Amino acid sequence: MQDAISLFTEVVKGAIPFGMTFALGQLIVNTFMGMAFGGRISFR
């Protein structure tokens, strides 16, 4: 059980930088799309 917990910890430590990068990128994209289209974006 301790091995599983330590393995999970290692995986999470490796994934945190990618998660932060994607979250920041999503924030930037939403900000620019909101400015460009006035907050109204509809894909049809």
C-alpha distance matrix in Angstrom:
0.0 3.8 5.3 5.2 6.4 8.8 9.9 10.7 12.5 14.5 15.5 16.7 18.5 20.3 21.3 22.7 26.0 26.7 26.1 28.5 31.0 31.1 31.4 34.3 35.9 35.9 37.4 40.2 40.9 41.2 43.5 45.8 46.0 46.9 49.6 51.0 51.1 51.6 48.2 49.4 47.7 48.2 47.2 49.3
3.8 0.0 3.8 5.4 5.1 6.2 8.6 9.9 10.5 12.4 14.3 15.4 16.5 18.6 20.0 21.2 24.3 25.4 25.1 27.1 29.7 30.2 30.5 33.0 34.9 35.2 36.6 39.1 40.2 40.7 42.7 45.0 45.5 46.4 48.9 50.4 50.8 51.2 48.0 49.4 47.8 48.5 47.7 50.0
5.3 3.8 0.0 3.8 5.4 5.2 6.1 8.6 9.8 10.6 12.3 14.2 15.3 16.7 18.4 20.1 23.0 23.8 24.0 26.2 28.4 29.0 29.7 32.2 33.7 34.2 35.9 38.2 39.1 39.9 42.0 44.0 44.5 45.7 48.2 49.4 50.0 50.6 47.5 48.8 47.0 47.6 46.5 48.8
5.2 5.4 3.8 0.0 3.8 5.5 5.1 6.1 8.6 9.9 10.6 12.2 14.2 15.5 16.5 18.3 21.4 21.9 21.7 24.2 26.4 26.6 27.2 30.0 31.5 31.6 33.4 35.9 36.6 37.2 39.5 41.5 41.8 42.9 45.5 46.8 47.1 47.7 44.5 45.7 43.9 44.3 43.3 45.4
6.4 5.1 5.4 3.8 0.0 3.8 5.4 5.1 6.2 8.7 9.9 10.5 12.2 14.4 15.3 16.4 19.7 20.7 20.1 22.3 24.9 25.3 25.5 28.1 30.0 30.1 31.5 34.2 35.2 35.6 37.7 39.9 40.4 41.3 43.8 45.3 45.7 46.1 42.9 44.3 42.8 43.5 42.7 45.1
8.8 6.2 5.2 5.5 3.8 0.0 3.8 5.4 5.0 6.3 8.7 9.9 10.5 12.5 14.3 15.5 18.3 19.6 19.7 21.6 23.9 24.8 25.4 27.6 29.4 30.1 31.5 33.8 35.0 35.8 37.6 39.7 40.5 41.6 43.8 45.3 46.0 46.5 43.5 45.1 43.5 44.4 43.6 46.1
9.9 8.6 6.1 5.1 5.4 3.8 0.0 3.8 5.4 5.2 6.3 8.7 9.9 10.8 12.5 14.5 17.2 17.8 18.2 20.6 22.5 23.1 24.1 26.5 27.9 28.5 30.3 32.5 33.3 34.3 36.4 38.3 38.9 40.2 42.6 43.7 44.4 45.2 42.2 43.5 41.7 42.4 41.3 43.7
10.7 9.9 8.6 6.1 5.1 5.4 3.8 0.0 3.8 5.5 5.1 6.2 8.6 9.9 10.5 12.2 15.4 15.9 15.6 18.1 20.4 20.6 21.2 23.9 25.4 25.7 27.4 29.8 30.7 31.4 33.5 35.6 36.0 37.2 39.6 40.9 41.4 42.1 39.0 40.3 38.5 39.3 38.4 40.8
12.5 10.5 9.8 8.6 6.2 5.0 5.4 3.8 0.0 3.8 5.5 5.2 6.1 8.6 9.9 10.7 13.8 15.1 14.9 16.7 19.2 20.1 20.5 22.7 24.6 25.3 26.6 28.9 30.2 30.9 32.7 34.9 35.7 36.7 38.9 40.4 41.2 41.7 38.7 40.4 38.8 40.0 39.3 42.0
14.5 12.4 10.6 9.9 8.7 6.3 5.2 5.5 3.8 0.0 3.8 5.5 5.1 6.3 8.7 10.3 12.6 13.8 14.6 16.4 18.3 19.5 20.5 22.4 24.0 25.1 26.6 28.6 29.8 31.0 32.7 34.5 35.5 36.9 38.9 40.2 41.2 42.0 39.2 40.8 39.1 40.2 39.3 42.0
15.5 14.3 12.3 10.6 9.9 8.7 6.3 5.1 5.5 3.8 0.0 3.8 5.5 5.2 6.2 8.8 11.3 11.6 12.2 14.7 16.3 16.9 18.2 20.5 21.7 22.5 24.4 26.4 27.2 28.4 30.5 32.2 32.8 34.3 36.6 37.6 38.5 39.4 36.5 37.9 36.0 36.9 35.9 38.5
16.7 15.4 14.2 12.2 10.5 9.9 8.7 6.2 5.2 5.5 3.8 0.0 3.8 5.3 5.0 6.1 9.4 10.2 9.8 12.0 14.3 15.0 15.6 18.0 19.6 20.2 21.8 24.0 25.1 26.0 27.9 29.9 30.6 31.8 34.1 35.4 36.2 36.9 33.9 35.6 33.9 35.1 34.4 37.2
18.5 16.5 15.3 14.2 12.2 10.5 9.9 8.6 6.1 5.1 5.5 3.8 0.0 3.8 5.6 5.6 7.9 9.9 10.4 11.6 13.8 15.3 16.0 17.7 19.6 20.8 22.1 23.9 25.4 26.6 28.1 30.0 31.2 32.4 34.3 35.8 37.0 37.6 34.9 36.8 35.3 36.8 36.1 39.1
20.3 18.6 16.7 15.5 14.4 12.5 10.8 9.9 8.6 6.3 5.2 5.3 3.8 0.0 3.8 5.8 6.9 7.9 9.6 11.3 12.4 13.9 15.5 17.1 18.2 19.8 21.5 23.0 24.2 25.8 27.5 28.9 30.0 31.7 33.5 34.6 35.9 36.8 34.3 36.0 34.2 35.5 34.6 37.5
21.3 20.0 18.4 16.5 15.3 14.3 12.5 10.5 9.9 8.7 6.2 5.0 5.6 3.8 0.0 3.8 5.7 5.4 6.2 8.8 10.1 10.8 12.3 14.4 15.5 16.5 18.5 20.2 21.1 22.5 24.5 26.1 26.9 28.5 30.5 31.6 32.6 33.6 30.9 32.5 30.6 31.9 31.0 34.0
22.7 21.2 20.1 18.3 16.4 15.5 14.5 12.2 10.7 10.3 8.8 6.1 5.6 5.8 3.8 0.0 3.9 5.5 5.1 6.2 8.6 10.0 10.5 12.2 14.2 15.3 16.5 18.4 19.9 21.1 22.6 24.5 25.7 26.9 28.8 30.3 31.4 32.0 29.4 31.4 29.9 31.5 31.1 34.3
26.0 24.3 23.0 21.4 19.7 18.3 17.2 15.4 13.8 12.6 11.3 9.4 7.9 6.9 5.7 3.9 0.0 3.8 5.5 5.2 6.1 8.7 9.9 10.6 12.2 14.2 15.4 16.6 18.3 20.0 21.2 22.7 24.3 25.8 27.3 28.6 30.2 31.0 28.7 30.8 29.3 31.2 30.7 34.0
26.7 25.4 23.8 21.9 20.7 19.6 17.8 15.9 15.1 13.8 11.6 10.2 9.9 7.9 5.4 5.5 3.8 0.0 3.8 5.4 5.1 6.2 8.5 9.9 10.5 12.2 14.2 15.4 16.3 18.2 19.9 21.2 22.3 24.1 25.8 26.8 28.1 29.3 26.9 28.7 26.8 28.4 27.6 30.8
26.1 25.1 24.0 21.7 20.1 19.7 18.2 15.6 14.9 14.6 12.2 9.8 10.4 9.6 6.2 5.1 5.5 3.8 0.0 3.8 5.4 5.2 6.0 8.5 9.8 10.5 12.3 14.3 15.3 16.4 18.3 20.1 20.9 22.3 24.4 25.6 26.6 27.4 24.8 26.6 24.9 26.5 26.1 29.3
28.5 27.1 26.2 24.2 22.3 21.6 20.6 18.1 16.7 16.4 14.7 12.0 11.6 11.3 8.8 6.2 5.2 5.4 3.8 0.0 3.8 5.6 5.1 6.1 8.5 9.9 10.6 12.4 14.2 15.4 16.6 18.5 20.0 21.1 22.8 24.4 25.7 26.2 23.8 26.1 24.8 26.9 26.9 30.3
31.0 29.7 28.4 26.4 24.9 23.9 22.5 20.4 19.2 18.3 16.3 14.3 13.8 12.4 10.1 8.6 6.1 5.1 5.4 3.8 0.0 3.8 5.5 5.2 6.1 8.6 10.0 10.7 12.2 14.3 15.4 16.7 18.2 19.9 21.3 22.5 24.1 25.1 23.1 25.2 23.6 25.8 25.5 28.9
31.1 30.2 29.0 26.6 25.3 24.8 23.1 20.6 20.1 19.5 16.9 15.0 15.3 13.9 10.8 10.0 8.7 6.2 5.2 5.6 3.8 0.0 3.8 5.5 5.0 6.1 8.6 9.8 10.4 12.1 14.1 15.3 16.2 18.0 19.9 20.8 22.0 23.2 20.8 22.5 20.7 22.6 22.1 25.5
31.4 30.5 29.7 27.2 25.5 25.4 24.1 21.2 20.5 20.5 18.2 15.6 16.0 15.5 12.3 10.5 9.9 8.5 6.0 5.1 5.5 3.8 0.0 3.8 5.4 5.1 6.3 8.7 9.9 10.6 12.4 14.5 15.4 16.4 18.5 20.0 21.0 21.5 19.0 21.1 19.8 21.9 22.0 25.5
34.3 33.0 32.2 30.0 28.1 27.6 26.5 23.9 22.7 22.4 20.5 18.0 17.7 17.1 14.4 12.2 10.6 9.9 8.5 6.1 5.2 5.5 3.8 0.0 3.8 5.4 5.1 6.3 8.7 10.0 10.6 12.5 14.3 15.4 16.7 18.4 20.0 20.5 18.5 21.0 20.0 22.6 23.0 26.6
35.9 34.9 33.7 31.5 30.0 29.4 27.9 25.4 24.6 24.0 21.7 19.6 19.6 18.2 15.5 14.2 12.2 10.5 9.8 8.5 6.1 5.0 5.4 3.8 0.0 3.8 5.4 5.1 6.2 8.6 9.9 10.7 12.2 14.1 15.5 16.4 18.1 19.3 17.4 19.5 18.0 20.4 20.4 24.1
35.9 35.2 34.2 31.6 30.1 30.1 28.5 25.7 25.3 25.1 22.5 20.2 20.8 19.8 16.5 15.3 14.2 12.2 10.5 9.9 8.6 6.1 5.1 5.4 3.8 0.0 3.8 5.5 5.1 6.1 8.5 10.0 10.4 12.0 14.2 15.2 16.2 17.1 14.8 16.6 15.1 17.4 17.6 21.2
37.4 36.6 35.9 33.4 31.5 31.5 30.3 27.4 26.6 26.6 24.4 21.8 22.1 21.5 18.5 16.5 15.4 14.2 12.3 10.6 10.0 8.6 6.3 5.1 5.4 3.8 0.0 3.8 5.5 5.2 6.1 8.7 10.0 10.5 12.4 14.3 15.4 15.7 13.5 16.1 15.4 18.2 19.1 22.9
40.2 39.1 38.2 35.9 34.2 33.8 32.5 29.8 28.9 28.6 26.4 24.0 23.9 23.0 20.2 18.4 16.6 15.4 14.3 12.4 10.7 9.8 8.7 6.3 5.1 5.5 3.8 0.0 3.8 5.5 5.1 6.2 8.6 9.8 10.7 12.2 14.2 14.9 13.5 16.2 15.5 18.6 19.3 23.1
40.9 40.2 39.1 36.6 35.2 35.0 33.3 30.7 30.2 29.8 27.2 25.1 25.4 24.2 21.1 19.9 18.3 16.3 15.3 14.2 12.2 10.4 9.9 8.7 6.2 5.1 5.5 3.8 0.0 3.8 5.4 5.3 6.0 8.4 9.9 10.5 12.0 13.4 11.9 13.9 12.5 15.3 15.8 19.5
41.2 40.7 39.9 37.2 35.6 35.8 34.3 31.4 30.9 31.0 28.4 26.0 26.6 25.8 22.5 21.1 20.0 18.2 16.4 15.4 14.3 12.1 10.6 10.0 8.6 6.1 5.2 5.5 3.8 0.0 3.8 5.6 5.1 6.0 8.6 9.8 10.4 11.1 8.9 11.1 10.3 13.4 14.6 18.4
43.5 42.7 42.0 39.5 37.7 37.6 36.4 33.5 32.7 32.7 30.5 27.9 28.1 27.5 24.5 22.6 21.2 19.9 18.3 16.6 15.4 14.1 12.4 10.6 9.9 8.5 6.1 5.1 5.4 3.8 0.0 3.8 5.5 5.1 6.3 8.6 10.1 10.1 8.8 12.0 12.1 15.6 17.3 21.1
45.8 45.0 44.0 41.5 39.9 39.7 38.3 35.6 34.9 34.5 32.2 29.9 30.0 28.9 26.1 24.5 22.7 21.2 20.1 18.5 16.7 15.3 14.5 12.5 10.7 10.0 8.7 6.2 5.3 5.6 3.8 0.0 3.8 5.4 5.1 6.0 8.5 9.6 9.5 12.0 11.6 15.1 16.5 20.1
46.0 45.5 44.5 41.8 40.4 40.5 38.9 36.0 35.7 35.5 32.8 30.6 31.2 30.0 26.9 25.7 24.3 22.3 20.9 20.0 18.2 16.2 15.4 14.3 12.2 10.4 10.0 8.6 6.0 5.1 5.5 3.8 0.0 3.8 5.4 5.1 5.9 7.8 7.1 8.8 7.9 11.3 12.8 16.4
46.9 46.4 45.7 42.9 41.3 41.6 40.2 37.2 36.7 36.9 34.3 31.8 32.4 31.7 28.5 26.9 25.8 24.1 22.3 21.1 19.9 18.0 16.4 15.4 14.1 12.0 10.5 9.8 8.4 6.0 5.1 5.4 3.8 0.0 3.8 5.5 5.5 5.2 4.1 7.2 8.0 11.7 14.1 17.6
49.6 48.9 48.2 45.5 43.8 43.8 42.6 39.6 38.9 38.9 36.6 34.1 34.3 33.5 30.5 28.8 27.3 25.8 24.4 22.8 21.3 19.9 18.5 16.7 15.5 14.2 12.4 10.7 9.9 8.6 6.3 5.1 5.4 3.8 0.0 3.8 5.7 5.4 6.7 9.6 10.7 14.5 16.7 20.1
51.0 50.4 49.4 46.8 45.3 45.3 43.7 40.9 40.4 40.2 37.6 35.4 35.8 34.6 31.6 30.3 28.6 26.8 25.6 24.4 22.5 20.8 20.0 18.4 16.4 15.2 14.3 12.2 10.5 9.8 8.6 6.0 5.1 5.5 3.8 0.0 3.8 5.9 7.8 9.3 9.5 12.9 14.8 18.0
51.1 50.8 50.0 47.1 45.7 46.0 44.4 41.4 41.2 41.2 38.5 36.2 37.0 35.9 32.6 31.4 30.2 28.1 26.6 25.7 24.1 22.0 21.0 20.0 18.1 16.2 15.4 14.2 12.0 10.4 10.1 8.5 5.9 5.5 5.7 3.8 0.0 3.8 5.5 5.8 6.4 9.8 12.2 15.1
51.6 51.2 50.6 47.7 46.1 46.5 45.2 42.1 41.7 42.0 39.4 36.9 37.6 36.8 33.6 32.0 31.0 29.3 27.4 26.2 25.1 23.2 21.5 20.5 19.3 17.1 15.7 14.9 13.4 11.1 10.1 9.6 7.8 5.2 5.4 5.9 3.8 0.0 3.8 5.5 8.0 11.4 14.5 17.4
48.2 48.0 47.5 44.5 42.9 43.5 42.2 39.0 38.7 39.2 36.5 33.9 34.9 34.3 30.9 29.4 28.7 26.9 24.8 23.8 23.1 20.8 19.0 18.5 17.4 14.8 13.5 13.5 11.9 8.9 8.8 9.5 7.1 4.1 6.7 7.8 5.5 3.8 0.0 3.8 6.3 9.8 12.9 16.0
49.4 49.4 48.8 45.7 44.3 45.1 43.5 40.3 40.4 40.8 37.9 35.6 36.8 36.0 32.5 31.4 30.8 28.7 26.6 26.1 25.2 22.5 21.1 21.0 19.5 16.6 16.1 16.2 13.9 11.1 12.0 12.0 8.8 7.2 9.6 9.3 5.8 5.5 3.8 0.0 3.8 6.5 10.1 12.7
47.7 47.8 47.0 43.9 42.8 43.5 41.7 38.5 38.8 39.1 36.0 33.9 35.3 34.2 30.6 29.9 29.3 26.8 24.9 24.8 23.6 20.7 19.8 20.0 18.0 15.1 15.4 15.5 12.5 10.3 12.1 11.6 7.9 8.0 10.7 9.5 6.4 8.0 6.3 3.8 0.0 3.8 6.7 9.8
48.2 48.5 47.6 44.3 43.5 44.4 42.4 39.3 40.0 40.2 36.9 35.1 36.8 35.5 31.9 31.5 31.2 28.4 26.5 26.9 25.8 22.6 21.9 22.6 20.4 17.4 18.2 18.6 15.3 13.4 15.6 15.1 11.3 11.7 14.5 12.9 9.8 11.4 9.8 6.5 3.8 0.0 3.8 6.3
47.2 47.7 46.5 43.3 42.7 43.6 41.3 38.4 39.3 39.3 35.9 34.4 36.1 34.6 31.0 31.1 30.7 27.6 26.1 26.9 25.5 22.1 22.0 23.0 20.4 17.6 19.1 19.3 15.8 14.6 17.3 16.5 12.8 14.1 16.7 14.8 12.2 14.5 12.9 10.1 6.7 3.8 0.0 3.8
49.3 50.0 48.8 45.4 45.1 46.1 43.7 40.8 42.0 42.0 38.5 37.2 39.1 37.5 34.0 34.3 34.0 30.8 29.3 30.3 28.9 25.5 25.5 26.6 24.1 21.2 22.9 23.1 19.5 18.4 21.1 20.1 16.4 17.6 20.1 18.0 15.1 17.4 16.0 12.7 9.8 6.3 3.8 0.0
